[in-house]
Structure formats: C-alpha cells, structure tokens
C-alpha cells in the first residue's frame, strides 16, 4: 500500500491530540469537536478545513493551452487568466480517470486534483505529449478551505485584505499577506455553500490556520474535519472520486454536466460522451436516497426493487440539517425517478430524492 502523507499542519494536530484518518492518501483530522456541530457551523456561519488532500501541478510551454483543451472534457481555450473550470480526464471509453479543476494563469495553467490522483493524471497526460511544446511539473503548494455564508468575511480577516469580486466559481486571484508571502485565493465550494480556498506554501499555511483560529470566534466559525466534509458534500450531492467517481464511471452517469463542453470539439473520450448525450439517457444514474433506518448503510450495499437488484449505495451520512440518513447511490435508469421506493439489501427502505438534498446558502 502507498505510504500515507502528512499534512503541513500535522504538528498542530499532534499537539491537539486530534484523531486522524487517511483521506485521499493524506492523514487528516476526522473531527475537532462534534462533527454535527462542525457541519452546522458551515451551514449557519463558516467552517475552515485543511485541504492537504488536494494537490497541484502546472502545465506550461507554447502549446499548453491547446494541449489541455484537447485532453480534458471542458473548454480550456475559453478561459481568461484568473478564471477556472471543472473538468474530467477520460479514457478512450469515456470513463473517468480523474476529475480536476483547471485554473488559467498568465503563462501557465494550474491543475488541482486529489493527492492520490496526481501521479496518475500527470503520467496519463505525459503519454500524449509527443510533438507539443508542453511541460508538466508538480507544485509544492497546500491549501485550506473556508466554507459557509461567512466564509468571505473570514478569509478577508485571515489574509488581512479585501478580496476583489470573484463572480464565478473557480475565479482566482493572487494576494500578498502583510509579511510579504504570496497566496492564491480561489472561489470554490466543497460543501454546496459559498466557499473559498487559500493556496500557500507549508509554512504560510500554518500561519493561516493559526490566524483562522484567532478570528473564528468573531464569525461563529469552527475548524472542521473530514467527517463534516463528507456529510456536507453528501447533503450537497457532490460526488467524490473513489466513492461516486472512478474508472468505471461515465461523466453523464454522475451528472457532471459542469465538467463537460458539448461545443469544443474532440477530446479523449468525447465520442462516448456525445453518444450518451444524443441517446438522451444513460443506463445508470447517481441519485440521492433518504434511508429509513437507525444506522447508516455501508458503501456497496445493494438496492432492490421488487426483489431485483437495481443499484448500489456509494456514500452515506446522518444529516444534522435534515435529521435524516442520506445516501448517494447509483441506480438503474428505470429506478431513478424521485419518489421511487427501494429496499436496501439489509432490510430498511429508502426513497429516491433529487440532488442536491438541500439548496445552497451561497
């Protein structure tokens, strides 16, 4: 098994005695307090997260824009510096090798991805660099996220600067901290609420985390662990690689319309995506499920309709907002309509629900 990496904030967590767990190949806190309280803080005020499970690499060279445009599922050429987009890297059969965010800078493109997918994504892209003038390099940057209706105000207090209007998701800007350290601020949600990320080097990230702790009380904000991150993203219907996304998943099955351009022309896997779109449906669909049970169902639990297997649960949580057990699941098209009643393999009943489970406050 690959070695689990450590966050730059590991020393802080050790001092706090935080319980840690492996999240995308990085050891991160499961919780700082009660996960339900952290979850509520994000929905009502703000929460801040260590995003050391996210990694970055850069593409540069004369052909880097056209190369990525021809490799990824979304429109890269349309991006101006300071803009970004969500995209997938597909194989020739249209399956998702990785999902990633693409950020246009002046002389390069920055790609952000789960840490355990970075090597695979870079190796896949490098195999296709033949005549193109493109170089890929790893970036030693880390990030933390601020999520919730008070996230912007908290970020501005932490970085000691007013943010410009970042109108669209994945808009980004560079800023200098009072000590001169450079950071990048990105408008990006991980929870369905308004959210921002701050990218920095390891030592600066520690300073930012400490500053967030000093300012949090003024906003009703809390530090949050991966348990709250999971329940928040499930409530928001956000799929995660390794749970809802993988090398057996088509983007349209996962509902990733925001990762696809249907006008940009050819890219790897485009023919399969277009065929599914022109057909008007896919055979499997990611849906929400409310579960009538006292315990959370486990990933992989089968879903039945009239005794026939029609789906499988991928993630579940207890929602502190809805006071229900929620799950994400893939089901057959004929069982995907909201209101459809299903039976879990372990006995409880469930009902298909449209995603997201809750509307964003952002």
BELCORSUL-V666695 format. One record per residue. N is the residue number from 0. SS is DSSP state (2 for helix, 1 for strand, 0 for the rest). PSI is psi in whole degrees, -180 to 180 (* if undefined). D_CENTER is the distance of its C-alpha to the mean C-alpha in Angstrom with 1 decimal. Layout:
N;SS;PSI;D_CENTER  N;SS;PSI;D_CENTER
This chain:
0;0;143;23.6  1;0;150;21.7  2;0;140;22.2  3;0;129;19.6  4;1;164;18.9  5;1;145;19.6  6;0;151;17.9  7;0;-16;20.2  8;0;11;20.4  9;2;-37;21.8  10;2;-38;25.3  11;2;-43;24.4  12;2;-36;22.9  13;2;-42;26.1  14;2;-38;28.3  15;2;-15;26.6  16;0;29;26.9  17;0;144;23.3  18;0;126;22.4  19;1;157;19.9  20;1;160;18.0  21;1;122;16.2  22;1;108;12.4  23;0;39;11.3  24;0;8;14.8  25;1;139;15.1  26;1;114;17.3  27;1;158;15.8  28;1;135;17.4  29;0;-37;16.9  30;0;157;18.5  31;0;-30;20.8  32;0;-144;22.7  33;0;128;22.4  34;2;-35;18.8  35;2;-38;20.1  36;2;-40;21.4  37;2;-43;18.1  38;2;-48;16.4  39;2;-38;19.4  40;2;-42;19.3  41;2;-44;15.9  42;2;-31;17.2  43;2;-29;20.6  44;0;-87;20.4  45;1;155;17.7  46;1;154;15.9  47;1;144;14.8  48;1;145;12.7  49;1;117;13.2  50;0;37;10.2  51;0;-8;12.6  52;0;0;10.4  53;1;142;9.0  54;1;166;11.9  55;1;151;13.5  56;1;162;16.4  57;1;147;18.7  58;1;131;20.8  59;1;176;24.3  60;0;164;27.7  61;0;-35;29.7  62;0;14;27.7  63;2;-33;24.1  64;2;-51;23.1  65;2;-36;25.0  66;2;-50;23.9  67;2;-34;20.1  68;2;-38;21.1  69;2;-10;22.9  70;2;-34;20.3  71;1;163;17.0  72;0;-8;16.6  73;0;174;16.3  74;0;104;19.0  75;0;-37;19.0  76;0;-28;22.7  77;0;-12;22.3  78;0;135;20.2  79;0;158;22.4  80;0;134;21.9  81;0;-3;19.6  82;0;162;17.4  83;1;173;14.2  84;1;154;12.5  85;1;143;9.7  86;1;169;11.4  87;1;153;12.1  88;1;117;14.8  89;1;160;17.1  90;0;180;20.3  91;0;-18;23.6  92;0;7;23.3  93;0;8;20.1  94;1;154;17.9  95;1;110;14.4  96;1;-33;14.9  97;1;151;11.4  98;1;145;8.6  99;1;163;8.4  100;1;140;9.0  101;1;122;12.7  102;1;122;14.7  103;1;125;18.5  104;0;-179;20.8  105;0;-47;24.6  106;0;9;25.4  107;0;169;22.2  108;1;132;18.7  109;1;133;15.9  110;1;128;13.1  111;1;137;9.9  112;1;160;8.5  113;1;140;8.2  114;2;-35;11.7  115;2;1;13.2  116;2;-10;12.6  117;2;-49;14.1  118;2;-43;17.6  119;2;-44;17.4  120;2;-45;15.9  121;2;-42;18.6  122;2;-40;21.3  123;2;-47;20.6  124;2;-42;20.8  125;2;-30;23.8  126;2;-25;25.7  127;0;-3;25.8  128;0;102;27.1  129;0;-68;30.8  130;0;-6;32.6  131;0;146;29.8  132;0;87;30.0  133;0;134;26.4  134;1;140;25.5  135;1;139;22.2  136;1;143;21.9  137;1;146;19.5  138;1;131;18.8  139;0;70;19.4  140;0;154;17.1  141;1;173;15.0  142;1;160;13.1  143;1;154;12.9  144;1;145;11.2  145;1;121;13.5  146;1;141;12.6  147;0;171;15.4  148;0;-22;18.4  149;0;12;20.0  150;2;-45;17.1  151;2;-45;18.8  152;2;-39;22.1  153;2;-42;20.9  154;2;-46;19.4  155;2;-36;22.7  156;2;-39;24.6  157;2;-43;22.8  158;2;-3;23.1  159;0;42;26.6  160;0;146;26.1  161;0;136;25.6  162;0;145;22.6  163;0;169;23.5  164;0;109;22.4  165;0;94;18.9  166;0;-41;19.3  167;0;153;16.4  168;0;135;12.6  169;0;5;12.0  170;0;147;15.7  171;1;156;16.5  172;1;148;19.7  173;1;150;21.4  174;1;155;23.4  175;1;130;26.0  176;0;164;26.3  177;0;-31;29.9  178;0;0;30.5  179;0;-10;29.6  180;0;138;26.3  181;1;139;24.0  182;1;163;20.4  183;1;132;17.8  184;1;129;16.3  185;1;135;13.4  186;1;110;12.8  187;0;132;9.0  188;0;143;7.8  189;0;0;5.4  190;0;-6;8.4  191;0;-21;10.2  192;0;170;12.7  193;0;136;13.6  194;1;157;11.7  195;1;148;12.4  196;1;148;11.7  197;1;121;14.9  198;1;138;15.3  199;1;170;18.5  200;0;174;20.6  201;2;-47;21.1  202;2;-38;24.1  203;2;-36;22.8  204;2;-41;19.7  205;2;-41;22.2  206;2;-41;24.1  207;2;-41;21.3  208;2;-44;20.4  209;2;-40;24.1  210;2;-39;24.4  211;2;-41;21.6  212;2;-36;23.6  213;2;-31;26.7  214;2;-16;25.5  215;2;-41;23.4  216;2;-30;26.6  217;2;-18;27.4  218;2;0;24.4  219;0;27;24.1  220;1;156;20.9  221;1;149;20.0  222;1;143;18.2  223;1;146;15.5  224;0;-173;14.7  225;2;-24;12.2  226;2;-45;14.2  227;2;-39;13.6  228;2;-41;9.9  229;2;-48;10.2  230;2;-36;12.8  231;2;-44;11.2  232;2;-29;8.1  233;2;-46;10.9  234;2;-40;13.2  235;0;-4;11.1  236;0;30;10.8  237;0;116;7.0  238;0;151;7.3  239;0;140;6.1  240;1;138;8.2  241;0;-18;11.4  242;0;-70;11.6  243;0;-21;11.3  244;1;144;10.9  245;0;-174;13.6  246;0;2;16.8  247;0;13;18.5  248;0;135;16.2  249;1;144;17.0  250;0;-39;14.6  251;0;-26;16.9  252;0;-37;17.0  253;0;-1;13.3  254;0;28;14.0  255;0;54;11.9  256;2;-29;14.7  257;2;-6;12.6  258;2;1;12.1  259;0;141;15.9  260;0;130;19.1  261;0;10;22.2  262;0;-7;24.6  263;0;-17;23.8  264;0;-158;25.8  265;0;144;25.4  266;0;168;22.6  267;0;127;22.1  268;0;-3;21.6  269;2;-37;22.5  270;2;-40;25.6  271;2;-42;23.9  272;2;-46;21.4  273;2;-37;24.4  274;2;-43;26.5  275;2;-40;24.2  276;2;-44;23.9  277;2;-28;27.7  278;2;-23;28.3  279;0;-4;26.6  280;0;165;24.7  281;0;162;23.0  282;0;-24;24.5  283;1;149;21.4  284;1;137;18.9  285;1;127;15.8  286;1;166;17.2  287;1;157;17.2  288;1;126;20.1  289;1;134;22.0  290;1;128;24.0  291;1;83;27.5  292;0;159;27.7  293;0;-12;28.2  294;0;150;25.7  295;0;137;22.1  296;0;151;22.2  297;0;150;20.9  298;0;139;18.5  299;0;-10;20.9  300;0;135;23.3  301;1;153;25.1  302;1;137;25.7  303;1;147;29.2  304;1;120;31.1  305;0;40;34.9  306;0;-4;34.7  307;1;140;32.7  308;1;125;29.2  309;1;1;26.8  310;1;-175;23.3  311;1;138;21.2  312;1;140;18.8  313;1;-35;15.5  314;1;155;14.2  315;1;161;16.2  316;1;166;16.7  317;1;122;19.5  318;1;115;18.7  319;0;-19;20.6  320;0;-47;20.6  321;0;-10;22.0  322;0;44;23.7  323;1;160;22.9  324;1;125;21.3  325;1;152;18.4  326;1;153;16.9  327;1;143;14.8  328;1;151;17.2  329;1;129;18.4  330;1;159;21.9  331;1;150;24.6  332;2;-39;25.0  333;2;-12;28.2  334;2;17;26.5  335;0;-2;23.6  336;0;135;25.3  337;0;138;24.5  338;0;-13;27.3  339;0;131;27.8  340;1;132;29.0  341;1;161;28.0  342;1;131;29.2  343;1;152;27.2  344;0;-29;28.9  345;0;-2;29.7  346;0;-41;31.5  347;0;163;29.6  348;1;160;28.9  349;1;161;25.8  350;1;130;25.3  351;1;136;22.9  352;1;144;21.1  353;0;150;19.4  354;0;146;15.8  355;0;163;14.5  356;0;-34;16.8  357;0;156;17.1  358;0;150;17.2  359;0;147;15.4  360;0;-8;17.7  361;0;*;16.3
